[in-house]
Amino acid sequence: MNDFRLHIPQTDLDELNDRLARTRWPDELPGTGWSRGAPLGHLRELAEYWQTGFDWRAQEAALNAYPQFTTEIEGQRVHFLHVRSADPDALPLIITHGWPSSPIEFLDLIEPLTGAFHLVIPSLPGYGLSTPLADASWGNLFRVAQSWAELMSRLGYERFGAQGTDVGSGVALCLPMAAPGRVVGVHVNGPSPYPFGGPVDLDGLEGRDLDRAKRFNAFQAEGLGYLHLQATRPQTLGYCLTDSPVGQLAWIAEKFAEWAEQPVDRDRLLANVSLYWFTRSGASSAHAVYEGMRAYARMSGGEQAWQGPQLGVAVFAGDHSVRRLVDPAGAIGHWSEFDRGGHFPALEVPGLLAGDIRRFFAR
């Protein structure tokens, strides 16, 4: 284990500002709004603030306020936050982010959770500070789960809980298989384990469930371009994301605008985008998605009832999950639905997410 403190060289900040100042902007067809991607006006305003008003050093200090470390697991550099509770008997809890995110997403969860948990918050391989990607196999979520189990062993945690969002949910759900008998419970938010091959059948659905299923069908029809591109041509995409900061900004900011139900703090959004830019992880995270989708295709064979430890699910207002489709066997013991929040609840409604995590693990 090595102590870690984030410090981006000033030359990198200067280069970013120079590139932003020299952005070559595309034209925009009038009246298209968000229907064809992030609107020009929205991106220009956000990029101007990134260049002239955003304070990276303040965001860097916010991350450095918590203990950080790096370690190497089977040749892969892994960065993580490790924040111990004042209660020595607190439950260890490993929390995993998704795409397009990083541990920055969870900074507002740390204070509400450290009363009950020793928190371990790693960066996924190929994302942010867990770069470069050592080899292609690290896109396999089960291998990531195995490395998380090894990380918890190195920290002296024999038994622990797991929480995840987006890609991190997949890692959390793999952990009981990767670490048999060690995971006391798994909590996830925003699961939508529907097949990519076809829309959800709306027959028999009503009310909020019908609205969520319709949103999922629209997302599947019009919103999966980012996934198909990363899952088929990550190297080609990587040139764009590594050479153009506004390209990297558009690639991530579009998803925060479309997937968040509550406004996300602009500085926190740009801190996340900046981390991708400085670490060149737009390309490496795309390669991780490429490998992850192939592993998903090999492993998928129809939905099966959950057979692991206690499972908790938090569904926020902007999510697509319908319980009768996600959990047809009724195997999930803790299912919470909220009327606020979207795909990034740790940034949008951290109090609601932290409260649900505490309630679940208190069982």
TIVEX-328237 format. One line per 4 residues: number of its first residue (from 1); their letters; for each residue z, x, y of C-alpha. Coordinates in steps of 0.25 Angstrom, whole numbers, plus 5000, padded with zeros to 4 digits. Example, Ala and Ser with C-alpha at 12.3 -4.5 7.8 and 13.67 -1.06 7.14 Angstrom:
BEGIN
1> as> 5031:5049:4982  5029:5055:4996
//
This chain:
BEGIN
1> mndf> 5000:5000:5000  4997:5005:5014  5002:5000:5027  4991:4994:5036
5> rlhi> 4990:4991:5050  4977:4986:5056  4970:4994:5068  4956:4992:5071
9> pqtd> 4950:5004:5079  4947:5002:5093  4933:5007:5090  4931:4995:5081
13> ldel> 4936:4985:5091  4926:4991:5102  4914:4991:5092  4917:4976:5089
17> ndrl> 4918:4973:5104  4904:4980:5106  4898:4973:5095  4903:4959:5100
21> artr> 4897:4963:5114  4884:4966:5108  4882:4953:5099  4868:4948:5098
25> wpde> 4870:4933:5098  4860:4923:5091  4854:4911:5097  4860:4897:5093
29> lpgt> 4852:4884:5091  4858:4874:5101  4866:4863:5095  4869:4869:5082
33> gwsr> 4884:4871:5084  4892:4876:5071  4881:4870:5062  4874:4884:5060
37> gapl> 4886:4893:5061  4895:4898:5073  4889:4894:5086  4885:4904:5096
41> ghlr> 4895:4900:5107  4907:4900:5098  4903:4914:5092  4900:4920:5106
45> elae> 4913:4915:5112  4921:4920:5100  4914:4934:5100  4917:4935:5115
49> ywqt> 4931:4933:5113  4931:4943:5101  4926:4953:5110  4933:4951:5123
53> gfdw> 4946:4943:5120  4950:4945:5106  4962:4955:5104  4960:4962:5090
57> raqe> 4972:4971:5092  4981:4958:5094  4976:4953:5081  4977:4967:5074
61> aaln> 4992:4967:5079  4994:4953:5073  4990:4958:5059  4997:4971:5060
65> aypq> 5010:4963:5063  5011:4961:5048  5012:4972:5037  4999:4976:5031
69> ftte> 4995:4985:5020  4983:4989:5012  4982:4993:4997  4971:4996:4988
73> iegq> 4969:4987:4975  4958:4992:4965  4951:4999:4976  4951:4988:4986
77> rvhf> 4959:4989:5000  4968:4977:5002  4975:4974:5015  4986:4965:5016
81> lhvr> 4998:4960:5024  5011:4960:5018  5022:4952:5025  5035:4951:5018
85> sadp> 5045:4939:5020  5059:4942:5025  5063:4935:5013  5063:4945:5001
89> dalp> 5061:4934:4991  5049:4927:4998  5037:4924:4990  5026:4934:4991
93> liit> 5013:4927:4995  4999:4933:4995  4989:4926:5005  4974:4928:5005
97> hgwp> 4964:4925:5015  4950:4920:5013  4936:4922:5020  4934:4924:5032
101> sspi> 4948:4928:5034  4959:4939:5033  4974:4940:5033  4973:4938:5048
105> efld> 4972:4923:5044  4986:4923:5039  4993:4930:5050  4999:4916:5055
109> liep> 5005:4913:5041  5013:4926:5040  5025:4922:5048  5026:4907:5042
113> ltga> 5025:4913:5028  5034:4926:5028  5047:4918:5027  5043:4914:5013
117> fhlv> 5033:4924:5008  5030:4939:5007  5015:4938:5012  5004:4947:5007
121> ipsl> 4991:4944:5014  4979:4953:5009  4965:4954:5015  4955:4950:5004
125> pgyg> 4946:4962:4999  4934:4964:5008  4941:4956:5020  4947:4962:5032
129> lstp> 4956:4974:5029  4954:4974:5014  4941:4981:5016  4932:4987:5011
133> lada> 4929:4979:4999  4931:4988:4987  4920:4982:4978  4914:4968:4975
137> swgn> 4924:4963:4965  4934:4961:4976  4927:4948:4980  4933:4942:4967
141> lfrv> 4945:4934:4971  4952:4936:4957  4951:4951:4960  4957:4949:4973
145> aqsw> 4968:4941:4967  4971:4952:4957  4972:4962:4969  4982:4953:4976
149> aelm> 4990:4952:4964  4990:4968:4964  4994:4968:4979  5006:4959:4976
153> srlg> 5010:4968:4965  5010:4980:4974  5018:4972:4984  5029:4969:4973
157> yerf> 5026:4954:4972  5026:4950:4958  5025:4935:4961  5019:4929:4973
161> gaqg> 5011:4917:4979  4997:4917:4984  4990:4910:4995  4975:4910:4999
165> tdvg> 4964:4904:5008  4949:4903:5006  4946:4916:4997  4961:4919:4997
169> sgva> 4963:4906:4990  4954:4911:4979  4962:4924:4978  4976:4916:4978
173> lclp> 4971:4907:4967  4967:4919:4958  4980:4926:4960  4987:4919:4949
177> maap> 4977:4923:4939  4977:4938:4945  4992:4938:4945  4997:4929:4933
181> grvv> 5011:4924:4935  5013:4931:4948  5008:4920:4958  5018:4909:4961
185> gvhv> 5009:4900:4968  4995:4900:4975  4993:4893:4989  4979:4891:4994
189> ngps> 4972:4884:5006  4959:4878:5008  4953:4878:4993  4940:4872:4991
193> pypf> 4936:4876:4977  4924:4867:4976  4911:4872:4969  4901:4878:4979
197> ggpv> 4889:4872:4971  4891:4857:4976  4898:4848:4986  4911:4841:4983
201> dldg> 4909:4827:4977  4915:4817:4988  4917:4805:4978  4931:4800:4978
205> legr> 4935:4808:4990  4941:4802:5003  4948:4805:5015  4952:4820:5018
209> dldr> 4947:4824:5004  4933:4818:5007  4933:4825:5021  4936:4838:5014
213> akrf> 4926:4837:5003  4915:4833:5013  4919:4846:5022  4917:4854:5009
217> nafq> 4904:4848:5006  4899:4851:5020  4905:4865:5019  4898:4868:5006
221> aegl> 4885:4863:5011  4885:4870:5025  4896:4880:5025  4895:4890:5014
225> gylh> 4884:4899:5020  4895:4909:5023  4899:4909:5008  4885:4910:5003
229> lqat> 4881:4921:5012  4893:4930:5008  4892:4926:4993  4877:4931:4993
233> rpqt> 4874:4941:5004  4887:4947:5009  4881:4961:5011  4870:4955:5021
237> lgyc> 4881:4947:5028  4890:4959:5029  4880:4966:5038  4881:4955:5048
241> ltds> 4896:4954:5048  4898:4969:5049  4889:4971:5060  4891:4960:5069
245> pvgq> 4905:4955:5074  4899:4942:5079  4893:4940:5065  4907:4942:5059
249> lawi> 4913:4933:5069  4903:4922:5066  4905:4923:5051  4920:4921:5052
253> aekf> 4922:4913:5064  4912:4902:5059  4921:4900:5047  4934:4899:5055
257> aewa> 4927:4889:5064  4922:4880:5052  4934:4882:5043  4946:4881:5052
261> eqpv> 4951:4867:5055  4960:4872:5066  4957:4883:5077  4959:4897:5072
265> drdr> 4964:4907:5082  4953:4914:5088  4960:4928:5088  4964:4926:5074
269> llan> 4949:4923:5070  4944:4935:5077  4955:4944:5071  4949:4940:5058
273> vsly> 4935:4942:5062  4938:4955:5068  4945:4960:5055  4932:4956:5047
277> wftr> 4924:4964:5058  4933:4977:5058  4934:4978:5043  4919:4974:5040
281> sgas> 4924:4964:5031  4914:4953:5034  4905:4960:5024  4916:4963:5013
285> saha> 4922:4949:5013  4908:4944:5011  4906:4953:4999  4920:4948:4994
289> vyeg> 4915:4933:4996  4902:4937:4988  4910:4942:4976  4920:4931:4977
293> mray> 4909:4920:4976  4904:4927:4964  4917:4928:4957  4919:4913:4961
297> arms> 4906:4909:4954  4910:4917:4941  4924:4910:4940  4921:4896:4945
301> ggeq> 4919:4886:4933  4925:4873:4939  4938:4870:4945  4950:4872:4936
305> awqg> 4964:4867:4939  4974:4877:4945  4982:4883:4934  4990:4894:4942
309> pqlg> 5003:4894:4949  5007:4883:4959  4995:4881:4969  4996:4876:4983
313> vavf> 4984:4871:4991  4984:4869:5006  4972:4861:5011  4969:4861:5026
317> agdh> 4961:4851:5035  4949:4859:5035  4949:4862:5020  4939:4856:5010
321> svrr> 4949:4855:4998  4950:4841:4991  4962:4841:4981  4955:4833:4971
325> lvdp> 4944:4843:4970  4952:4856:4972  4963:4851:4962  4958:4840:4953
329> agai> 4969:4843:4942  4980:4842:4953  4985:4856:4949  4988:4860:4963
333> ghws> 5003:4857:4966  5003:4860:4981  4992:4854:4989  4993:4852:5005
337> efdr> 4983:4846:5014  4984:4848:5029  4977:4841:5041  4975:4854:5049
341> gghf> 4969:4868:5046  4956:4873:5039  4952:4885:5031  4961:4895:5039
345> pale> 4974:4888:5039  4982:4901:5041  4975:4902:5054  4974:4887:5058
349> vpgl> 4987:4881:5053  4995:4892:5048  5008:4884:5048  5002:4873:5039
353> lagd> 4997:4884:5029  5010:4892:5029  5018:4879:5027  5010:4875:5015
357> irrf> 5011:4889:5009  5026:4889:5010  5028:4875:5004  5019:4879:4992
361> far> 5026:4891:4989  5040:4885:4991  5037:4877:4979
//
